Amino acid sequence: MTGFLLSKGFLAKFGGRLAAAAREAGLDPLVLHLPDDAGTRLAPEDCARIEIAYLTRDWRFSDHYLAFGDTVRACPNLKWVRFASTGVDQHPFLPALYRRGVKVTSSIGSNGEPVAQTAICGLLMLARRFPVWWDAQRRHAWEPMRGEAVPRDLEGQTVVIIGVGIIGTAVARFCQALGMHVIGVRRSPRRDEPVHEMHPPAALPELWPRTQWLVLACTHTPETHHLVNAATLARLPRGAHIINVSRGGVVDEPALIAALRSGHIAGAHLDVFEQEPLPAESPLWELTNVVVTPHNASASDGNDRRSAEIFLDHLRRWARGGPLANQSAG
Amino acid sequence: MTGFLLSKGFLAKFGGRLAAAAREAGLDPLVLHLPDDAGTRLAPEDCARIEIAYLTRDWRFSDHYLAFGDTVRACPNLKWVRFASTGVDQHPFLPALYRRGVKVTSSIGSNGEPVAQTAICGLLMLARRFPVWWDAQRRHAWEPMRGEAVPRDLEGQTVVIIGVGIIGTAVARFCQALGMHVIGVRRSPRRDEPVHEMHPPAALPELWPRTQWLVLACTHTPETHHLVNAATLARLPRGAHIINVSRGGVVDEPALIAALRSGHIAGAHLDVFEQEPLPAESPLWELTNVVVTPHNASASDGNDRRSAEIFLDHLRRWARGGPLANQSAG
């Protein structure tokens, strides 16, 4: 018997496929749920049965989130915790699991395409100046841009994409279709990324002055913390644009706000912020040419299915004792 | 001597290239401008010298527009009128010129890429539900879409593009990059368009029920007038979206408004309208999931250069007595 901690929502949608995958992998699954009352915890004898726990979105964004954290900490035989998110963030219950050697994996790959589409939409909205049209629409005002007000051709402009993983690769492909010059920045290039140039992070000092569009699609690590700050922003050419679909901590937000206010940075699409939810008093909500999406770039109805498919694929490997992809080192 | 009626703005930017093209074509150009005072007309002896007139954007969207029309009608030796726009619309002075056999050409091809980028941005904004995020941004509200509210995967959805000319072809290419199933509708296919299926207009009755996304990029002719009407809208699947970057007359606007209000059509990006400017009292300004751009999809700073390049290329052919492309039949 292999004990799984899974939501009823997951089981309703993917229970049949879980059973098939488990059978194929030679596992005899025993599925446990968190109690419906989010204030109640699983009994110790049930916790002892759980080897694999999956934090699906329905638990992540509900009162069951705390119960999930309490429960996995109380499972003495837990071997693997799986997240529906692409990144494994600083969940408060994780350090204890890492110390115990529990494997922690993400759903990386399950939502790359929707995130990239949101980022490209943000880029196009800024490039075509939709905020100007949108403002006029609110006022019922027919105000076509003419003369000096028209946007610049996007074709031929240079985009620097920091982090060319699954999301950054999809962004790069679209940017090429838009006729942009695409520069990727990645620690370990695979050499088949759809970019015109690939550089290591160490090359960034020479790249900043060429960066007309900056797309942040990297992970948030000590190396990328506040990578975009007052000094690096000052090195970008005047009129540059920024799209951030990575993590808020990659950007020094007050420095970005100052650069947006001065006009040095012409616009930004921000999906992530240093403090989330973004406080109502943040100037970012009101700044012209700032498009805010609430850490929601990935929203798409196919994510749960893609995430489940990756999980079931990993489950087969796990049963064979093989290594797990998407593993977080803690 | 070949007389040109050209704006000072055109001459300032492209005068050198005009001189070179004229020299190459064996023409001795004499350039005339409209008088600075838009209320004054060129003298008859100057009008008699003009063979070629170019309606650039600076005249089209200024008080000189009327003077241009009056002047070309008063030029007895006029042979060719050229427009900076992609389409040749119902300018009031045109019928008289067609009757006299004056050649009339457009700048088709000069702004296909910007228009297609605007249309794709409109499509992505509707697909990713940016109107929902934008509304929340105005209220400083952090309201990520979760559960049933999340958008559908765009990948695998079917788009029907009516009119696969320069704009439609660019739209088709982007839709393929987005993983959509792309159907083109065109009277005279070239057979190299980037579509999965190509159909003649006669196939539309069978195509409507498959049309999850409808992109209108055709010309406005008696055949396409009110092509989208109450009857055809009713045949689209519930939740379909419409993008119109062709001409307002292709859509029966009250029928579209009714379909948007009922929810049968989930959203629309409209650049063109039956009456332009769109009247302030039109419900389209306020409808949720309607993105209005003011017949401005093409706005981009490279259009004038591209338009001038096409004009100079045509000038060389015209001097050789060859046929002019982009010619409007009247």
Interface residues (C-beta under 8 A of the other chain):
Chain A: R57 D58 F61 E113 P114 Q117 T118 I120 C121 L124 M125 A127 R128 R129 F130 W133 W134 A136 Q137 R138 H140 A141 W142 E143 P144 M145 R146 G147 A149 V150 P151 R152 D153 L154 E155 R173 F174 A177 L178 G179 E276 P277 L278 A280 E281 S282 W285 E286 V291 V292 T293 P294 H295 N296 A299 S300 D301 G302 N303
Chain B: R57 D58 F61 E113 P114 Q117 T118 I120 C121 L124 M125 A127 R128 R129 F130 W133 W134 A136 Q137 H140 A141 W142 E143 P144 M145 R146 G147 A149 V150 P151 R152 D153 L154 E155 R173 F174 A177 L178 G179 E276 P277 L278 A280 E281 S282 W285 E286 V291 V292 T293 P294 H295 N296 A299 S300 D301 G302 N303
